[in-house]
Amino acid sequence: MASVFVEYALDKDTPGYSEGPLNVKVLDHGRLDFEPKEKYENQRVEELRTEEAAIELVKRFNRQGIFRIRKDLMAAQDLSNIEKFVQLKMAPLVERIESLEEQIALMKKSKRTAK
């Protein structure tokens, strides 16, 4: 199953944005800091293993609107996982096809030289 991404959703101009939230307890994940991460373009995103943990966190701070689930990051990860899977399955097939094409070309060449 893909990860669920949760972002600290307050606007960067909001007072206290740069300080908080630090050390937020998340179900089955311990405490997370939601520090800006380079791989998410310095957005304050954490990758959670379960949807339940993400939903619980978002609901807990629903009134303040502090956190939101980033479905776009989930979709990007899903696409990446699919691409990796297809690559793993297709690479051996492509190699086999290329090998067969090479063998056919050699057979045709040897047939022409035999005449």
C-alpha positions in Angstrom: 0.0 0.0 0.0 1.2 3.5 -0.8 2.0 6.0 1.9 -0.3 8.8 3.0 1.2 12.2 2.9 0.1 14.9 5.5 1.1 18.5 5.2 1.3 21.2 7.8 -1.3 23.3 5.9 -1.1 26.8 7.4 0.1 29.5 5.1 3.8 30.5 5.4 2.7 34.0 6.3 0.8 32.8 9.4 2.3 33.8 12.7 4.2 30.9 14.2 4.4 29.0 10.9 8.2 28.6 11.1 8.2 27.4 14.7 5.3 24.9 14.8 4.2 22.3 14.8 7.1 20.4 16.4 6.9 17.1 18.1 3.3 16.2 17.1 2.2 12.8 18.3 0.8 10.7 15.5 -0.9 7.3 15.9 1.6 4.4 15.4 4.3 6.9 14.2 5.5 8.4 17.4 6.3 12.1 17.3 6.8 14.0 14.1 8.2 17.5 13.6 6.8 18.5 10.1 10.0 20.3 9.3 10.3 21.5 5.7 11.8 18.8 3.5 13.8 19.4 0.3 12.3 16.4 -1.5 8.9 18.0 -1.1 10.1 21.4 -2.3 10.6 22.6 1.3 7.0 21.9 2.2 6.3 20.7 5.7 5.1 17.1 4.7 5.4 13.8 6.6 4.9 10.4 5.0 2.6 8.2 7.1 2.3 4.4 6.7 -1.5 4.2 7.4 -4.5 6.1 6.3 -5.9 5.8 9.8 -3.0 7.7 11.3 -3.4 10.5 8.7 -7.1 10.8 9.2 -6.8 10.8 13.0 -4.2 13.6 12.8 -6.2 15.7 10.4 -9.4 15.3 12.5 -7.7 16.1 15.7 -6.7 19.5 14.4 -9.7 20.0 12.1 -10.9 23.2 13.8 -7.6 24.9 13.3 -7.1 23.5 9.8 -3.5 22.8 10.6 -3.1 19.6 8.6 -4.3 18.2 5.3 -3.8 15.0 3.3 -1.8 15.6 0.1 -3.6 13.3 -2.4 -1.4 14.7 -5.2 1.7 13.3 -3.5 0.0 10.0 -3.0 -0.9 9.9 -6.7 2.6 10.7 -7.7 4.0 7.9 -5.5 1.4 5.5 -6.9 2.4 6.3 -10.5 6.1 5.9 -9.6 5.3 2.5 -8.0 3.4 1.4 -11.1 6.2 2.5 -13.4 8.7 0.5 -11.3 6.5 -2.5 -11.4 6.0 -2.3 -15.2 9.8 -1.7 -15.7 10.6 -4.8 -13.6 8.1 -6.9 -15.6 8.8 -5.5 -19.0 12.6 -5.3 -19.0 13.1 -9.1 -19.3 10.5 -9.3 -22.0 12.1 -6.5 -24.0 15.5 -8.2 -23.7 14.1 -11.5 -24.9 12.4 -9.8 -27.9 15.6 -8.0 -28.8 17.5 -11.4 -28.5 15.0 -13.1 -30.8 15.1 -10.3 -33.3 18.9 -10.6 -33.3 18.7 -14.4 -33.9 16.2 -13.9 -36.7 18.5 -11.4 -38.4 21.4 -13.8 -38.1 19.3 -16.6 -39.5 18.3 -14.4 -42.5 21.9 -13.4 -43.1 23.2 -17.0 -42.9 20.4 -18.1 -45.3 21.4 -15.4 -47.8 25.1 -16.3 -47.7 24.2 -20.1 -48.1 22.5 -19.4 -51.5 
